[in-house]
Amino acid sequence: MNELIVIVEDEVATAEILADYLRLENYNTHLLTDGSAVVSWARDHKPALILLDLMLPGKGGLDICKEIRSFSSVPIIMTTARVEEIDRLLGLELGADDYICKPYSPREVVARVKTVLRRSGNQATIQEAGLLLDESCYRATLNGHDLQLTAAEFRLLNYLAAHPGRVYNRQQLLNNIYPDERALNDRAIDNYIKNLRKKIAAVSNDCELIHSVYGVGYKFESLV
């Protein structure tokens, strides 16, 4: 069966054009125009990916994303006319996998959908002593405790853990988390690292996995 993409967009004409482009690529589509209906629909129908507008009647996209992340790791791509960097960061911190600013090309959206689905379909697992990183569900556990990472935090930790001991600067890490070269300040990495350390410390106070290398960047040190 073809993968199901739900388009959450109150501008029906825009959504229908996007749906046409997705159907040409053999995706099934479903349109929702009211934000208050999205969470229950996603829970019941388990789509392959959600294209989620930020400004919606009923309930906003950020609240929807946060609620869905409480029970599902389904890929979410946000679409919005709000282009300020703080909106980008906030959306990604809440667990969005990608972020597209309006006006956009439908072909660009289709390309992003393919990239995110391909990335989420990579089911590699990294295990380092008590740390387990499962890409199939974007789940990270330490000594059996779920770290409850956002999508961006998971990708960052997963990338560092895949190359233990290697030092990466901020821009290199940002490029590997978001290979589409989005316009984010590389200091966003510092925020992700801070959050990762806080969540790791909440599970194990004496477990420092991510180390700063002064003047260069960050590296992952194996537990063993």
Backbone as CSV, one residue per row, in Angstrom:
resi,resn,N_x,N_y,N_z,CA_x,CA_y,CA_z,C_x,C_y,C_z
1,MET,0.851,-1.203,0.000,0.000,0.000,0.000,0.881,1.245,0.000
2,ASN,0.480,2.275,-0.747,1.252,3.508,-0.807,1.224,4.234,0.532
3,GLU,2.304,4.942,0.832,2.400,5.638,2.113,1.392,6.785,2.183
4,LEU,0.832,6.974,3.368,-0.202,7.989,3.580,0.405,9.257,4.161
5,ILE,0.219,10.360,3.455,0.675,11.677,3.902,-0.554,12.501,4.270
6,VAL,-0.614,13.011,5.499,-1.720,13.894,5.872,-1.252,15.338,5.753
7,ILE,-2.033,16.137,5.032,-1.736,17.548,4.820,-2.642,18.362,5.736
8,VAL,-2.053,19.042,6.698,-2.827,19.860,7.639,-2.651,21.312,7.213
9,GLU,-3.668,21.849,6.566,-3.560,23.162,5.938,-4.963,23.749,5.769
10,ASP,-5.172,24.984,6.277,-6.499,25.591,6.152,-6.697,26.328,4.826
11,GLU,-5.638,26.507,4.049,-5.778,27.060,2.711,-6.001,25.898,1.743
12,VAL,-7.279,25.628,1.450,-7.645,24.416,0.720,-7.012,24.357,-0.671
13,ALA,-6.982,25.488,-1.377,-6.408,25.493,-2.724,-4.933,25.089,-2.689
14,THR,-4.195,25.630,-1.716,-2.780,25.277,-1.565,-2.626,23.790,-1.265
15,ALA,-3.461,23.285,-0.358,-3.382,21.878,0.026,-3.696,20.955,-1.142
16,GLU,-4.672,21.318,-1.956,-5.058,20.459,-3.081,-3.960,20.393,-4.141
17,ILE,-3.283,21.524,-4.371,-2.152,21.510,-5.303,-1.051,20.597,-4.781
18,LEU,-0.754,20.725,-3.507,0.279,19.897,-2.890,-0.106,18.421,-2.956
19,ALA,-1.385,18.128,-2.694,-1.862,16.742,-2.760,-1.697,16.171,-4.160
20,ASP,-1.957,16.992,-5.182,-1.798,16.531,-6.563,-0.352,16.132,-6.840
21,TYR,0.586,16.954,-6.397,2.001,16.654,-6.606,2.411,15.377,-5.866
22,LEU,1.911,15.202,-4.656,2.243,14.003,-3.881,1.649,12.752,-4.510
23,ARG,0.421,12.858,-5.026,-0.209,11.699,-5.667,0.532,11.299,-6.945
24,LEU,1.104,12.282,-7.642,1.907,11.970,-8.829,3.133,11.131,-8.473
25,GLU,3.571,11.238,-7.213,4.703,10.442,-6.724,4.233,9.182,-5.997
26,ASN,2.952,8.853,-6.198,2.362,7.608,-5.677,2.169,7.581,-4.161
27,TYR,2.019,8.768,-3.560,1.640,8.830,-2.152,0.117,8.959,-2.059
28,ASN,-0.460,8.347,-1.036,-1.853,8.615,-0.703,-1.889,9.874,0.161
29,THR,-2.945,10.670,0.042,-3.032,11.909,0.816,-4.384,12.041,1.502
30,HIS,-4.367,12.790,2.582,-5.601,13.134,3.297,-5.458,14.577,3.786
31,LEU,-6.512,15.359,3.648,-6.472,16.776,4.024,-7.273,17.029,5.291
32,LEU,-6.639,17.754,6.226,-7.319,18.244,7.423,-7.158,19.754,7.466
33,THR,-8.253,20.478,7.717,-8.190,21.939,7.720,-8.340,22.537,9.112
34,ASP,-8.750,21.737,10.092,-8.979,22.222,11.456,-7.965,21.578,12.397
35,GLY,-7.187,22.399,13.081,-6.152,21.882,13.959,-6.662,20.999,15.086
36,SER,-7.880,21.224,15.531,-8.409,20.457,16.660,-8.670,18.994,16.306
37,ALA,-8.680,18.656,15.021,-8.970,17.279,14.609,-7.718,16.455,14.361
38,VAL,-6.548,17.090,14.385,-5.333,16.430,13.899,-4.834,15.330,14.828
39,VAL,-4.746,15.601,16.123,-4.129,14.642,17.048,-4.896,13.327,17.072
40,SER,-6.201,13.390,17.213,-6.998,12.165,17.253,-6.930,11.417,15.926
41,TRP,-6.919,12.175,14.802,-6.831,11.526,13.494,-5.496,10.802,13.348
42,ALA,-4.418,11.460,13.743,-3.095,10.843,13.640,-2.996,9.600,14.511
43,ARG,-3.603,9.647,15.685,-3.570,8.494,16.594,-4.313,7.304,15.985
44,ASP,-5.422,7.584,15.322,-6.270,6.515,14.771,-5.742,5.953,13.456
45,HIS,-5.140,6.813,12.603,-4.797,6.397,11.248,-3.309,6.150,11.018
46,LYS,-2.461,6.595,11.923,-1.017,6.340,11.846,-0.429,6.619,10.451
47,PRO,-0.433,7.882,10.039,0.118,8.229,8.719,1.625,8.037,8.681
48,ALA,2.175,7.976,7.459,3.623,7.848,7.294,4.323,9.158,7.577
49,LEU,3.616,10.290,7.339,4.217,11.612,7.536,3.108,12.650,7.649
50,ILE,3.374,13.713,8.420,2.420,14.807,8.589,3.040,16.095,8.074
51,LEU,2.357,16.738,7.120,2.712,18.086,6.679,1.844,19.044,7.471
52,LEU,2.442,19.791,8.382,1.691,20.519,9.402,1.895,22.026,9.303
53,ASP,0.826,22.741,8.970,0.894,24.201,8.958,0.954,24.716,10.388
54,LEU,1.631,25.844,10.580,1.790,26.393,11.929,0.551,27.142,12.406
55,MET,-0.045,27.941,11.514,-1.190,28.767,11.869,-2.477,28.090,11.395
56,LEU,-3.257,27.563,12.339,-4.456,26.803,12.012,-5.623,27.220,12.899
57,PRO,-6.830,27.091,12.406,-7.982,27.293,13.288,-8.125,26.114,14.243
58,GLY,-8.642,26.367,15.420,-8.874,25.292,16.384,-7.710,25.023,17.299
59,LYS,-6.547,24.736,16.738,-5.342,24.461,17.527,-4.125,24.712,16.652
60,GLY,-3.113,25.380,17.189,-1.924,25.725,16.421,-0.995,24.556,16.192
61,GLY,-0.156,24.683,15.162,0.741,23.610,14.790,1.750,23.224,15.857
62,LEU,2.263,24.201,16.611,3.230,23.881,17.665,2.610,23.011,18.748
63,ASP,1.377,23.330,19.151,0.684,22.517,20.159,0.389,21.120,19.621
64,ILE,-0.002,21.053,18.351,-0.274,19.758,17.733,0.977,18.895,17.722
65,CYS,2.094,19.495,17.304,3.358,18.763,17.251,3.743,18.223,18.627
66,LYS,3.609,19.055,19.639,3.970,18.647,20.997,3.107,17.477,21.470
67,GLU,1.809,17.526,21.185,0.903,16.450,21.601,1.214,15.155,20.863
68,ILE,1.458,15.242,19.563,1.741,14.029,18.795,3.029,13.386,19.266
69,ARG,4.023,14.200,19.600,5.301,13.657,20.067,5.174,12.939,21.414
70,SER,4.071,13.139,22.117,3.872,12.444,23.394,3.521,10.976,23.193
71,PHE,3.134,10.587,21.961,2.773,9.194,21.733,3.288,8.625,20.405
72,SER,3.902,9.451,19.562,4.315,8.964,18.241,5.585,9.657,17.764
73,SER,6.396,8.919,16.997,7.590,9.480,16.360,7.374,9.679,14.868
74,VAL,6.103,9.730,14.429,5.805,9.945,13.015,6.529,11.199,12.515
75,PRO,7.164,11.144,11.341,7.840,12.340,10.818,6.866,13.500,10.628
76,ILE,7.289,14.697,11.043,6.475,15.907,10.918,7.286,16.973,10.200
77,ILE,6.720,17.505,9.110,7.314,18.646,8.418,6.383,19.833,8.613
78,MET,6.884,20.899,9.221,6.078,22.095,9.431,6.155,23.011,8.217
79,THR,5.030,23.620,7.875,4.986,24.606,6.802,4.358,25.877,7.351
80,THR,4.989,27.022,7.089,4.480,28.262,7.671,5.035,29.488,6.964
81,ALA,4.329,30.590,7.108,4.801,31.871,6.591,5.643,32.614,7.620
82,ARG,5.750,32.095,8.851,6.538,32.736,9.896,7.992,32.316,9.724
83,VAL,8.832,33.249,9.298,10.186,32.894,8.882,11.255,33.237,9.919
84,GLU,10.879,33.818,11.048,11.875,34.194,12.037,12.587,32.954,12.567
85,GLU,13.890,33.082,12.840,14.674,31.937,13.287,14.130,31.339,14.581
86,ILE,13.598,32.167,15.482,13.077,31.639,16.744,11.929,30.685,16.498
87,ASP,11.106,30.966,15.459,10.021,30.047,15.129,10.573,28.727,14.608
88,ARG,11.634,28.808,13.796,12.258,27.590,13.291,12.776,26.736,14.445
89,LEU,13.527,27.377,15.335,14.116,26.649,16.454,13.053,26.047,17.350
90,LEU,11.985,26.818,17.626,10.936,26.335,18.504,10.243,25.123,17.901
91,GLY,9.946,25.187,16.617,9.297,24.064,15.962,10.148,22.816,15.998
92,LEU,11.443,22.957,15.748,12.329,21.810,15.736,12.576,21.279,17.141
93,GLU,12.654,22.162,18.134,12.840,21.724,19.513,11.655,20.894,19.995
94,LEU,10.451,21.183,19.500,9.272,20.432,19.907,9.173,19.089,19.201
95,GLY,10.077,18.829,18.272,10.110,17.514,17.653,9.804,17.462,16.177
96,ALA,9.668,18.610,15.510,9.465,18.592,14.061,10.733,18.093,13.372
97,ASP,10.566,17.350,12.283,11.712,16.798,11.562,12.242,17.740,10.498
98,ASP,11.404,18.654,10.042,11.829,19.600,9.025,10.897,20.802,9.072
99,TYR,11.276,21.851,8.326,10.580,23.132,8.418,10.665,23.823,7.058
100,ILE,9.528,24.118,6.432,9.507,24.749,5.118,8.742,26.064,5.205
101,CYS,9.358,27.131,4.709,8.733,28.452,4.757,7.912,28.726,3.498
102,LYS,6.757,29.346,3.707,5.919,29.787,2.582,6.404,31.149,2.098
103,PRO,6.240,31.444,0.810,5.699,30.540,-0.221,6.737,29.492,-0.617
104,TYR,6.280,28.303,-0.931,7.194,27.233,-1.295,6.775,26.624,-2.632
105,SER,7.698,25.923,-3.236,7.417,25.169,-4.443,6.899,23.792,-4.047
106,PRO,5.782,23.335,-4.633,5.304,21.982,-4.325,6.360,20.918,-4.590
107,ARG,7.188,21.144,-5.606,8.257,20.179,-5.892,9.261,20.119,-4.747
108,GLU,9.535,21.281,-4.133,10.439,21.291,-2.978,9.846,20.497,-1.827
109,VAL,8.542,20.666,-1.593,7.898,19.935,-0.506,7.975,18.435,-0.754
110,VAL,7.698,18.013,-1.975,7.775,16.589,-2.306,9.183,16.061,-2.076
111,ALA,10.197,16.843,-2.467,11.583,16.427,-2.257,11.887,16.289,-0.770
112,ARG,11.392,17.221,0.038,11.617,17.156,1.489,10.912,15.935,2.084
113,VAL,9.706,15.661,1.604,8.961,14.487,2.081,9.764,13.218,1.821
114,LYS,10.286,13.087,0.618,11.072,11.897,0.278,12.301,11.767,1.172
115,THR,12.979,12.896,1.405,14.184,12.882,2.231,13.874,12.465,3.664
116,VAL,12.826,13.052,4.246,12.473,12.745,5.634,12.022,11.292,5.764
117,LEU,11.227,10.799,4.817,10.779,9.411,4.881,11.948,8.452,4.711
118,ARG,12.875,8.801,3.827,14.052,7.951,3.641,14.895,7.922,4.907
119,ARG,15.032,9.085,5.548,15.820,9.174,6.773,15.150,8.405,7.909
120,SER,13.829,8.533,8.025,13.120,7.851,9.112,13.045,6.350,8.879
121,GLY,13.205,5.934,7.606,13.179,4.513,7.298,14.488,3.807,7.583
122,ASN,15.545,4.555,7.884,16.830,3.965,8.249,16.747,3.438,9.674
123,GLN,16.771,2.102,9.818,16.507,1.490,11.114,17.772,1.002,11.807
124,ALA,18.849,1.718,11.611,20.099,1.341,12.264,19.997,1.555,13.767
125,THR,20.704,0.721,14.515,20.714,0.821,15.971,22.150,0.927,16.455
126,ILE,22.402,1.870,17.340,23.714,2.027,17.964,23.581,1.653,19.431
127,GLN,24.498,0.824,19.904,24.482,0.440,21.314,25.877,0.598,21.880
128,GLU,25.993,1.404,22.922,27.264,1.630,23.610,27.035,1.417,25.098
129,ALA,27.386,0.211,25.560,27.156,-0.145,26.967,25.706,0.130,27.340
130,GLY,25.437,1.086,28.225,24.069,1.342,28.675,23.265,2.237,27.757
131,LEU,23.885,2.784,26.704,23.187,3.683,25.792,22.692,2.917,24.572
132,LEU,21.401,3.078,24.253,20.806,2.434,23.087,20.097,3.488,22.250
133,LEU,20.476,3.581,20.971,19.883,4.541,20.046,19.229,3.765,18.909
134,ASP,17.913,3.856,18.809,17.146,3.113,17.804,16.520,4.084,16.819
135,GLU,17.056,4.129,15.594,16.562,5.060,14.584,15.179,4.699,14.065
136,SER,14.752,3.453,14.225,13.450,3.060,13.705,12.317,3.788,14.414
137,CYS,12.569,4.213,15.664,11.527,4.925,16.417,12.068,6.193,17.080
138,TYR,13.310,6.591,16.697,13.928,7.797,17.273,13.919,7.730,18.807
139,ARG,14.253,6.571,19.342,14.228,6.377,20.790,15.634,6.187,21.326
140,ALA,15.956,6.933,22.374,17.252,6.819,23.027,17.030,6.438,24.483
141,THR,17.688,5.386,24.916,17.588,4.972,26.315,18.985,4.855,26.908
142,LEU,19.087,5.173,28.194,20.336,5.056,28.927,20.059,4.253,30.180
143,ASN,20.713,3.094,30.276,20.487,2.177,31.397,19.007,1.852,31.559
144,GLY,18.330,1.723,30.413,16.918,1.351,30.425,15.945,2.499,30.578
145,HIS,16.450,3.713,30.776,15.589,4.886,30.964,15.475,5.670,29.657
146,ASP,14.240,5.980,29.255,14.001,6.742,28.033,14.457,8.185,28.244
147,LEU,15.334,8.682,27.360,15.834,10.053,27.479,14.848,11.089,26.956
148,GLN,13.817,10.637,26.240,12.761,11.528,25.730,13.351,12.691,24.927
149,LEU,14.117,12.332,23.913,14.766,13.331,23.073,13.835,13.827,21.966
150,THR,14.019,15.077,21.578,13.360,15.583,20.382,14.057,14.966,19.166
151,ALA,13.458,15.140,17.989,14.041,14.586,16.769,15.444,15.148,16.522
152,ALA,15.607,16.456,16.704,16.908,17.079,16.472,17.943,16.582,17.488
153,GLU,17.551,16.472,18.749,18.470,15.980,19.774,18.894,14.548,19.478
154,PHE,17.929,13.732,19.040,18.265,12.340,18.722,19.264,12.268,17.581
155,ARG,19.018,13.034,16.512,19.914,12.986,15.362,21.320,13.431,15.741
156,LEU,21.420,14.438,16.613,22.728,14.932,17.041,23.468,13.868,17.854
157,LEU,22.803,13.295,18.846,23.437,12.274,19.675,23.777,11.042,18.840
158,ASN,22.879,10.667,17.943,23.096,9.498,17.100,24.318,9.682,16.204
159,TYR,24.469,10.895,15.655,25.606,11.154,14.772,26.925,11.137,15.546
160,LEU,26.941,11.779,16.708,28.159,11.785,17.519,28.526,10.382,17.981
161,ALA,27.517,9.607,18.406,27.777,8.258,18.917,28.242,7.307,17.824
162,ALA,27.864,7.602,16.574,28.303,6.761,15.455,29.778,6.973,15.137
163,HIS,30.353,8.062,15.671,31.763,8.369,15.421,32.457,8.716,16.743
164,PRO,32.539,7.769,17.675,33.101,8.056,19.006,34.548,8.533,18.926
165,GLY,34.839,9.569,19.714,36.191,10.106,19.774,36.499,11.155,18.729
166,ARG,35.683,11.225,17.679,35.945,12.207,16.625,35.348,13.556,17.012
167,VAL,36.103,14.632,16.788,35.669,15.977,17.158,35.025,16.654,15.948
168,TYR,33.844,17.239,16.155,33.134,17.962,15.107,32.894,19.395,15.553
169,ASN,33.051,20.339,14.615,32.689,21.707,14.953,31.185,21.895,14.796
170,ARG,30.679,23.044,15.214,29.235,23.277,15.233,28.620,23.182,13.838
171,GLN,29.286,23.787,12.852,28.729,23.790,11.504,28.667,22.382,10.922
172,GLN,29.662,21.559,11.190,29.636,20.180,10.715,28.458,19.419,11.317
173,LEU,28.222,19.621,12.593,27.102,18.941,13.245,25.775,19.440,12.697
174,LEU,25.668,20.746,12.497,24.435,21.313,11.960,24.172,20.770,10.559
175,ASN,25.200,20.658,9.736,25.045,20.151,8.374,24.582,18.701,8.361
176,ASN,25.019,17.924,9.349,24.629,16.521,9.389,23.246,16.312,9.992
177,ILE,22.812,17.240,10.844,21.456,17.147,11.371,20.465,17.611,10.323
178,TYR,20.821,18.686,9.621,19.956,19.273,8.598,20.746,19.419,7.298
179,PRO,20.824,18.363,6.480,21.652,18.401,5.267,21.128,19.328,4.178
180,ASP,19.927,19.913,4.360,19.390,20.817,3.340,19.957,22.231,3.470
181,GLU,20.926,22.423,4.378,21.612,23.703,4.565,20.652,24.832,4.934
182,ARG,19.721,24.547,5.830,18.782,25.566,6.290,19.530,26.705,6.977
183,ALA,18.878,27.859,7.039,19.516,29.058,7.587,19.354,29.117,9.099
184,LEU,20.070,28.245,9.813,20.086,28.272,11.270,21.473,28.678,11.738
185,ASN,21.529,29.472,12.784,22.808,29.839,13.373,23.454,28.596,13.967
186,ASP,24.776,28.429,13.749,25.422,27.218,14.249,25.432,27.148,15.775
187,ARG,25.118,28.248,16.448,25.030,28.215,17.905,23.796,27.439,18.374
188,ALA,22.901,27.109,17.444,21.779,26.237,17.793,22.284,24.907,18.337
189,ILE,23.458,24.476,17.858,24.051,23.229,18.341,24.310,23.299,19.839
190,ASP,24.752,24.467,20.333,25.004,24.614,21.768,23.739,24.357,22.580
191,ASN,22.601,24.828,22.074,21.335,24.594,22.770,20.986,23.115,22.797
192,TYR,21.198,22.442,21.660,20.919,21.009,21.614,21.826,20.242,22.572
193,ILE,23.110,20.598,22.598,24.061,19.929,23.494,23.657,20.153,24.955
194,LYS,23.274,21.375,25.280,22.848,21.693,26.647,21.662,20.835,27.052
195,ASN,20.688,20.709,26.159,19.504,19.904,26.467,19.855,18.431,26.594
196,LEU,20.735,17.941,25.714,21.145,16.541,25.793,21.834,16.245,27.124
197,ARG,22.748,17.109,27.529,23.452,16.891,28.788,22.496,16.896,29.970
198,LYS,21.520,17.774,29.921,20.542,17.860,31.015,19.726,16.566,31.106
199,LYS,19.300,16.044,29.960,18.494,14.828,29.958,19.308,13.605,30.340
200,ILE,20.565,13.575,29.937,21.442,12.468,30.328,21.724,12.520,31.830
201,ALA,21.986,13.723,32.355,22.258,13.878,33.793,21.052,13.502,34.634
202,ALA,19.842,13.720,34.113,18.635,13.372,34.868,18.521,11.865,35.073
203,VAL,19.165,11.103,34.187,19.136,9.641,34.283,20.355,9.110,35.025
204,SER,21.510,9.736,34.773,22.751,9.277,35.388,23.676,10.468,35.624
205,ASN,23.812,10.886,36.868,24.606,12.069,37.206,26.080,11.934,36.847
206,ASP,26.621,10.724,36.904,28.057,10.535,36.694,28.393,10.080,35.278
207,CYS,27.426,10.212,34.370,27.626,9.749,33.002,27.729,10.949,32.055
208,GLU,28.949,11.308,31.656,29.149,12.418,30.728,29.544,11.841,29.373
209,LEU,28.618,11.885,28.419,28.849,11.283,27.114,29.390,12.272,26.089
210,ILE,28.955,13.525,26.182,29.341,14.525,25.195,30.346,15.482,25.821
211,HIS,31.501,15.595,25.198,32.578,16.416,25.749,32.861,17.601,24.838
212,SER,33.114,18.747,25.448,33.500,19.937,24.701,35.003,19.920,24.456
213,VAL,35.399,20.315,23.253,36.811,20.473,22.919,37.018,21.953,22.668
214,TYR,37.699,22.599,23.580,37.811,24.064,23.571,38.313,24.592,22.231
215,GLY,37.571,25.538,21.682,37.965,26.175,20.441,37.676,25.368,19.193
216,VAL,37.127,24.156,19.358,36.861,23.310,18.195,35.386,22.929,18.106
217,GLY,34.922,22.134,19.071,33.535,21.685,19.004,33.230,20.637,20.046
218,TYR,32.649,19.508,19.615,32.190,18.476,20.537,32.555,17.078,20.034
219,LYS,32.632,16.137,20.995,32.861,14.753,20.647,32.103,13.852,21.616
220,PHE,31.875,12.621,21.184,31.226,11.603,22.001,32.305,10.658,22.524
221,GLU,32.258,10.373,23.816,33.187,9.421,24.414,32.417,8.188,24.826
222,SER,32.861,7.029,24.359,32.205,5.775,24.681,32.187,5.532,26.186
223,LEU,31.161,4.804,26.641,31.042,4.477,28.062,32.034,3.411,28.491
224,VAL,32.575,2.681,27.509,33.481,1.571,27.868,34.890,1.871,27.370
